[in-house]
Amino acid sequence: MIRPTEQKLRRSDFQFSILRLLVVTMTACVVLAFVPQGILGMPIWPSVLLFAFLALVIDVSSYAMLKGQQAIQQGDLAGAIEQFSWAIKAKPDEETRYYARGTTYLISGDTASALLDLTRAIQIEPDYWEAYIARGWVHLHEENPSDALRDFRVVMELTPENLDAVYGRSCAKFRLGDYAAAFCDIKTCLDDDPCCLDWLCVLSWFLATCPAESFRDGQRALETAQRASALDLQQDWSSEASLSAAYAELGRFDEAVKHGESALELAPPVMQEQLEARLATVASRQPLRDACQTN
């Protein structure tokens, strides 16, 4: 179930930026409260406002990070990338800024640019495990499961039992044909959280599409996808895609097409090409078991 990584900075760069702005502004106000009016040549309160404005300008690159996050929330990925690019130019040695732009590139479908940014974030901070996870998804989207598996394993070394890394590792193993190991990862995570939407979708996809017949079970795939759908209060594309695959495996192609169209409508840009190909497959009344790719 390949899903673009979410915008989530390790040290909460955006919240830290707001705090820094407030501290600088308040400090300026306190200082100004003791500055004689004669030195400034203007009343104190206009001076306070002036210094507050200067404090904002001084830290404007962090403000650009905030604007970038707001743009993502509004669905303006191009605007977010522009803001993050400005922030990077202002402070090119902060790994979280490359991570923010890299994950945005990934969501938008520009995996080449995402790979460059995430690699740069890792070069700056070799223990930045979130960047390794995001880069692992980039490798999967670029059909490089071996490189993806390597990144997910690094995360497991840095943060043992990291379920995000186990999630990615299972997808990479599936792509590499190690179905037993992939299934073991899925089972481990579902044992830890039986009501996890992502993992239910992964299991459903695995059961519906695994090339190894011994693992494939269309009816169980449908039941698992329906359980995921019942938990999906926001109608995520992944649960719709899982339903489509399960119905296709059972030969119920009209329903497979219906849910495939819904998944395509809800999915981010990076998933559009894959979902279009899957929709074309089920529309031609064929199951997805030979696709050999995770959802």
C-alpha positions in Angstrom: 0.0 0.0 0.0 2.3 2.7 -1.2 1.3 6.0 0.4 3.1 9.3 0.2 4.6 10.2 3.5 2.7 12.8 5.5 4.1 16.2 6.3 5.6 15.6 9.7 8.8 17.3 10.9 10.8 15.5 13.5 11.5 18.6 15.6 8.3 20.3 14.8 10.0 23.0 12.9 6.9 25.0 12.3 5.9 25.2 15.9 9.4 26.1 16.9 9.4 28.9 14.4 6.3 30.4 15.9 7.8 30.2 19.4 11.0 31.8 18.2 9.1 34.7 16.6 7.2 35.3 19.8 10.3 35.2 22.0 12.2 37.7 19.7 9.2 40.0 19.5 8.6 40.0 23.3 12.2 40.6 24.0 12.2 43.6 21.6 9.1 45.0 23.4 10.7 44.6 26.9 13.9 46.3 25.7 12.0 49.1 24.2 10.0 49.7 27.4 13.3 51.0 28.9 14.5 53.0 26.0 14.2 56.7 26.5 11.9 58.4 24.0 14.4 61.0 23.2 16.9 58.4 21.8 14.3 57.0 19.4 12.8 60.3 18.5 9.3 58.7 18.5 6.7 57.5 21.0 7.4 54.1 22.6 4.4 52.1 21.1 5.2 52.9 17.5 8.7 51.9 18.2 7.5 48.6 19.7 5.5 47.9 16.6 8.6 48.7 14.4 10.8 46.4 16.3 8.2 43.6 16.3 8.1 44.0 12.5 11.9 43.8 12.3 11.8 40.7 14.4 9.4 39.1 11.9 11.6 40.1 9.0 14.7 38.7 10.7 13.1 35.3 11.0 11.1 35.5 7.7 12.6 32.2 6.4 10.9 30.4 9.3 7.7 32.2 8.4 8.1 30.8 4.9 8.0 27.3 6.4 4.8 28.2 8.1 3.3 29.5 4.9 4.4 26.3 3.1 2.6 24.2 5.6 -0.5 26.3 5.2 -0.3 25.9 1.5 -0.2 22.1 1.8 -3.3 22.2 4.0 -5.0 24.2 1.3 -4.0 21.7 -1.4 -1.5 24.2 -3.0 1.5 21.9 -3.5 3.2 24.3 -5.9 2.8 27.1 -3.5 4.2 25.0 -0.7 7.3 24.0 -2.7 7.9 27.7 -3.5 7.8 28.6 0.2 10.0 25.8 1.2 12.5 26.6 -1.6 12.7 30.2 -0.3 13.3 28.9 3.3 16.1 26.6 2.0 17.8 29.5 0.2 17.8 31.5 3.5 19.1 28.6 5.6 20.5 25.8 3.4 21.9 23.7 6.3 18.6 22.8 8.1 17.6 19.3 7.2 13.9 19.7 8.1 13.5 22.2 5.3 14.8 19.7 2.7 12.5 17.1 4.2 9.5 19.4 4.0 10.1 20.2 0.4 11.1 16.6 -0.5 7.9 15.1 0.9 5.9 17.7 -0.9 7.6 16.8 -4.1 6.8 13.2 -3.4 3.1 13.9 -2.9 3.0 16.0 -6.1 4.6 13.1 -8.1 8.0 14.6 -8.7 10.0 11.7 -7.3 13.3 12.8 -8.9 13.3 16.1 -7.0 12.0 14.3 -3.9 15.0 11.9 -4.0 17.5 14.8 -4.2 15.9 16.7 -1.2 15.5 13.7 1.0 19.1 12.6 0.3 20.3 16.1 1.2 18.4 16.0 4.5 20.1 12.7 5.3 23.5 14.1 4.4 23.0 16.9 6.9 21.6 14.7 9.6 22.5 11.0 9.1 20.1 9.9 11.9 17.1 11.6 10.4 14.9 8.5 10.3 11.8 10.2 8.9 13.8 11.2 5.8 14.9 7.6 5.3 11.3 6.4 5.4 10.2 9.1 2.9 13.1 8.2 0.6 12.2 4.6 0.9 8.7 5.4 -0.5 10.4 7.4 -3.3 12.5 4.3 -4.2 9.3 2.2 -4.3 7.6 4.6 -6.6 10.6 4.5 -8.8 10.5 0.7 -8.9 13.7 0.3 -6.8 12.6 -2.0 -4.0 16.1 -3.1 -3.1 17.1 0.6 -2.3 13.8 1.0 -0.5 14.4 -2.0 1.7 17.9 -0.7 2.5 16.4 2.6 3.8 13.7 0.9 5.8 16.4 -1.3 7.4 18.4 1.8 8.4 15.3 3.1 10.2 14.9 -0.2 12.0 18.5 0.2 13.2 17.9 3.8 14.4 14.5 3.2 15.9 13.9 -0.6 16.6 10.2 -1.7 16.2 9.3 1.4 14.2 6.0 0.4 12.6 6.4 3.0 9.8 9.6 1.2 8.8 8.0 -2.2 9.1 5.1 -1.0 6.9 7.6 0.1 4.2 9.7 -3.0 4.6 6.7 -5.2 4.0 5.9 -3.4 0.7 9.5 -3.6 -0.4 9.6 -7.4 0.4 6.4 -7.9 -1.5 7.9 -6.2 -4.6 11.0 -8.4 -4.3 8.9 -11.5 -4.2 9.6 -12.4 -0.6 5.9 -12.9 0.2 6.3 -14.9 3.3 8.4 -12.2 5.0 6.0 -9.5 3.8 3.1 -11.3 5.2 4.9 -11.8 8.5 5.5 -8.0 8.8 1.8 -7.3 8.0 0.7 -9.8 10.7 3.1 -8.4 13.3 1.8 -4.9 12.8 -1.9 -5.9 12.8 -1.2 -7.9 16.0 0.0 -4.6 17.5 -2.9 -2.5 16.2 -5.8 -4.6 14.8 -7.8 -1.5 13.9 -5.1 0.3 11.9 -6.7 1.4 8.6 -3.4 1.4 6.7 -2.5 -2.1 7.8 -5.9 -3.5 7.0 -5.6 -2.0 3.5 -2.2 -3.6 3.1 -3.4 -7.0 4.2 -6.4 -6.8 1.9 -4.3 -5.8 -1.1 -1.8 -8.6 -0.2 -4.6 -11.2 -0.1 -6.2 -10.0 -3.3 -3.1 -9.6 -5.5 -0.3 -11.8 -4.2 1.1 -13.8 -7.2 1.6 -16.8 -4.9 -1.7 -18.6 -4.9 -1.0 -20.1 -1.4 -1.3 -16.5 0.0 -4.2 -15.3 -2.1 -7.7 -15.3 -0.7 -10.3 -13.1 -2.5 -13.1 -13.5 0.1 -10.9 -12.7 3.0 -9.4 -9.8 1.1 -12.9 -8.4 0.6 -13.9 -8.9 4.3 -10.6 -7.1 5.4 -11.2 -4.2 2.9 -14.8 -3.8 4.1 -13.5 -3.7 7.7 -11.0 -1.0 6.7 -13.7 0.9 4.9 -15.9 0.9 8.0 -13.1 2.5 9.9 -12.4 5.0 7.2 -14.4 8.0 8.3 -12.7 10.4 5.8 -13.0 8.0 2.8 -9.3 7.5 2.1 -8.3 6.5 -1.4 -6.4 3.4 0.0 -9.6 1.7 1.4 -11.3 2.3 -2.0 -8.3 0.8 -3.9 -8.4 -2.2 -1.6 -12.1 -2.8 -2.2 -11.5 -2.5 -5.9 -8.7 -5.1 -5.8 -10.7 -7.5 -3.7 -13.8 -7.3 -5.9 -11.7 -7.9 -9.0 -10.2 -11.0 -7.5 -13.7 -12.3 -6.8 -14.7 -11.6 -10.4 -17.1 -8.8 -9.4 -15.7 -6.3 -11.9 -18.6 -3.8 -11.9 -18.0 -3.1 -8.2 -14.2 -3.2 -8.8 -14.5 -0.4 -11.4 -16.8 1.6 -9.1 -14.3 1.6 -6.2 -11.4 2.0 -8.6 -12.9 5.2 -9.9 -13.4 6.4 -6.4 -9.8 5.7 -5.4 -8.6 7.6 -8.5 -10.7 10.6 -7.6 -9.4 10.7 -4.0 -5.8 9.9 -4.5 -2.9 12.4 -4.5 -1.0 13.1 -7.8 1.8 10.7 -7.1 -0.7 7.8 -7.2 -2.7 8.8 -10.3 -0.7 6.8 -12.9 -0.7 3.6 -10.9 -4.4 3.8 -10.1 -5.3 4.6 -13.7 -3.4 1.5 -14.8 -5.2 -0.6 -12.2 -8.6 0.8 -13.2 -7.9 0.0 -16.8 -7.1 -3.6 -15.8 -10.3 -4.2 -13.8 -12.3 -2.4 -16.5 -11.0 -5.0 -18.9 -12.5 -7.6 -16.5 -9.1 -8.9 -15.3 -8.0 -9.3 -11.6 -4.9 -7.5 -10.3 -3.1 -10.6 -9.1 -0.4 -10.4 -11.8 0.5 -6.7 -11.2 3.0 -7.6 -8.5 2.9 -4.2 -6.9 1.7 -2.9 -3.6 -1.3 -0.7 -3.3 
